Amino acid sequence: MKAVELHELTTDELQQKQQELKKALFTVRFQVAMNQQDNTAVLLQTRKDVARVKTILRERQLKASQQSDKE
């Protein structure tokens, strides 16, 4: 998933997406460990997607805190 697409989502949608990706990451890890997943690149891509979502959520959190400090 592209970062541009993630920026368009609301905070609630991002939190939901984060939960979905964490579940997917668990599933992929399990599949790789059990040799059910041949494409291990899926693991790396899912980890990167989780990191992107967390980064965007943190950016929004910091932006909100900076705006409240200015007031």
RAHUTA-V534450 format. One record per backbone hydrogen bond with DSSP energy under -0.5 kcal/mol. NH is the residue of the N-H (numbers start at 0). CO is the residue of the C=O. E is the energy in kcal/mol with one decimal. If there is no record, write none. Layout:
nh->NH co->CO e->E
nh->NH co->CO e->E
//
This chain:
nh->5 co->1 e->-1.6
nh->6 co->2 e->-2.3
nh->7 co->3 e->-0.9
nh->8 co->5 e->-1.2
nh->13 co->9 e->-2.3
nh->14 co->10 e->-2.3
nh->15 co->11 e->-2.1
nh->16 co->12 e->-2.5
nh->17 co->13 e->-2.4
nh->18 co->14 e->-1.8
nh->19 co->15 e->-2.2
nh->20 co->16 e->-2.6
nh->21 co->17 e->-2.2
nh->22 co->18 e->-2.0
nh->23 co->19 e->-2.4
nh->24 co->20 e->-2.7
nh->25 co->21 e->-2.1
nh->26 co->22 e->-2.2
nh->27 co->23 e->-2.8
nh->28 co->24 e->-2.7
nh->29 co->25 e->-2.3
nh->30 co->26 e->-2.5
nh->31 co->27 e->-2.6
nh->32 co->28 e->-2.3
nh->33 co->29 e->-1.9
nh->34 co->31 e->-1.3
nh->35 co->30 e->-3.0
nh->36 co->30 e->-1.3
nh->37 co->35 e->-0.6
nh->39 co->37 e->-1.2
nh->41 co->38 e->-1.1
nh->42 co->39 e->-0.7
nh->43 co->39 e->-1.0
nh->44 co->40 e->-2.5
nh->45 co->41 e->-2.4
nh->46 co->42 e->-2.1
nh->47 co->43 e->-2.2
nh->48 co->44 e->-2.2
nh->49 co->45 e->-2.2
nh->50 co->46 e->-2.1
nh->51 co->47 e->-2.4
nh->52 co->48 e->-2.2
nh->53 co->49 e->-2.5
nh->54 co->50 e->-2.4
nh->55 co->51 e->-2.3
nh->56 co->52 e->-2.4
nh->57 co->53 e->-2.3
nh->58 co->54 e->-2.5
nh->59 co->55 e->-2.2
nh->60 co->56 e->-2.0
nh->61 co->57 e->-2.6
nh->62 co->58 e->-2.4
nh->63 co->59 e->-2.2
nh->64 co->60 e->-2.0
nh->65 co->61 e->-2.3
nh->66 co->62 e->-1.9
nh->67 co->63 e->-1.8
nh->68 co->64 e->-1.6
nh->69 co->65 e->-1.4
nh->70 co->66 e->-0.8
//
